[in-house]
Amino acid sequence: MKTYTIKATNGISLNELYKGLNEGAKIVIYGYCISILALTFRLISPPYFIRPGERISKYRLRYNILSLIFGWWGFPWGAYLYCRYDKDQL
């Protein structure tokens, strides 16, 4: 099983992480796809810690652009997965 480190925590302690989650913070992941000819890879980002009031789009945008540039080229699943991930992240 692959493990991930939570991004954008800026070295906060575990208690501060729990406190932030109780105050409305979120931990989110983003799906994206990369295609190479007939191969399409469905991938997920590392988890991001989003503080209350923080704009979620600053993390989401990089994965939407990555899928837009590299994701929809694969046949037959590339365009489908690109549209699916793009719709889910809006």
BELVENPE-V917816 format. One record per residue. RES is the residue in three letters. SS is DSSP state (@ for helix, = for strand, . for the rest). OMEGA is omega in whole degrees, -180 to 180 (NA if undefined). D_FIRST is the distance of its C-alpha to the first C-alpha in whole Angstrom. Layout:
BEGIN
res:RES ss:SS omega:OMEGA d_first:D_FIRST
res:RES ss:SS omega:OMEGA d_first:D_FIRST
END
This chain:
BEGIN
res:MET ss:. omega:-180 d_first:0
res:LYS ss:. omega:177 d_first:4
res:THR ss:. omega:-179 d_first:6
res:TYR ss:. omega:172 d_first:10
res:THR ss:. omega:-180 d_first:13
res:ILE ss:. omega:-179 d_first:16
res:LYS ss:= omega:175 d_first:19
res:ALA ss:. omega:176 d_first:22
res:THR ss:. omega:180 d_first:23
res:ASN ss:. omega:174 d_first:25
res:GLY ss:. omega:179 d_first:24
res:ILE ss:. omega:-179 d_first:25
res:SER ss:. omega:179 d_first:24
res:LEU ss:@ omega:178 d_first:22
res:ASN ss:@ omega:177 d_first:25
res:GLU ss:@ omega:176 d_first:27
res:LEU ss:@ omega:178 d_first:23
res:TYR ss:@ omega:179 d_first:24
res:LYS ss:@ omega:178 d_first:27
res:GLY ss:@ omega:178 d_first:27
res:LEU ss:@ omega:177 d_first:25
res:ASN ss:@ omega:-180 d_first:28
res:GLU ss:. omega:176 d_first:30
res:GLY ss:. omega:176 d_first:28
res:ALA ss:. omega:-179 d_first:26
res:LYS ss:= omega:168 d_first:23
res:ILE ss:= omega:-175 d_first:19
res:VAL ss:= omega:171 d_first:19
res:ILE ss:. omega:-179 d_first:16
res:TYR ss:. omega:175 d_first:18
res:GLY ss:= omega:175 d_first:18
res:TYR ss:= omega:-180 d_first:19
res:CYS ss:= omega:177 d_first:20
res:ILE ss:= omega:-178 d_first:21
res:SER ss:= omega:173 d_first:24
res:ILE ss:= omega:-177 d_first:25
res:LEU ss:. omega:-176 d_first:28
res:ALA ss:. omega:180 d_first:27
res:LEU ss:= omega:176 d_first:23
res:THR ss:= omega:-178 d_first:21
res:PHE ss:= omega:175 d_first:18
res:ARG ss:= omega:-175 d_first:16
res:LEU ss:= omega:173 d_first:14
res:ILE ss:= omega:179 d_first:14
res:SER ss:. omega:169 d_first:15
res:PRO ss:. omega:179 d_first:14
res:PRO ss:. omega:178 d_first:15
res:TYR ss:= omega:176 d_first:19
res:PHE ss:= omega:-178 d_first:21
res:ILE ss:= omega:-179 d_first:24
res:ARG ss:. omega:178 d_first:27
res:PRO ss:. omega:179 d_first:30
res:GLY ss:. omega:180 d_first:32
res:GLU ss:. omega:180 d_first:30
res:ARG ss:. omega:-179 d_first:30
res:ILE ss:. omega:-174 d_first:27
res:SER ss:@ omega:-179 d_first:28
res:LYS ss:@ omega:175 d_first:28
res:TYR ss:@ omega:-177 d_first:24
res:ARG ss:@ omega:-173 d_first:24
res:LEU ss:@ omega:-178 d_first:27
res:ARG ss:@ omega:179 d_first:25
res:TYR ss:@ omega:174 d_first:23
res:ASN ss:@ omega:179 d_first:26
res:ILE ss:@ omega:178 d_first:27
res:LEU ss:@ omega:177 d_first:25
res:SER ss:@ omega:180 d_first:24
res:LEU ss:@ omega:-177 d_first:28
res:ILE ss:@ omega:-172 d_first:29
res:PHE ss:@ omega:-169 d_first:26
res:GLY ss:. omega:-169 d_first:25
res:TRP ss:. omega:-177 d_first:28
res:TRP ss:. omega:-175 d_first:29
res:GLY ss:. omega:179 d_first:27
res:PHE ss:. omega:2 d_first:29
res:PRO ss:. omega:-170 d_first:28
res:TRP ss:@ omega:-174 d_first:25
res:GLY ss:@ omega:-178 d_first:26
res:ALA ss:@ omega:179 d_first:28
res:TYR ss:@ omega:-178 d_first:27
res:LEU ss:@ omega:178 d_first:24
res:TYR ss:@ omega:-179 d_first:25
res:CYS ss:@ omega:-180 d_first:28
res:ARG ss:@ omega:-179 d_first:25
res:TYR ss:@ omega:-180 d_first:23
res:ASP ss:@ omega:179 d_first:26
res:LYS ss:@ omega:-179 d_first:28
res:ASP ss:@ omega:-174 d_first:25
res:GLN ss:. omega:179 d_first:25
res:LEU ss:. omega:NA d_first:29
END
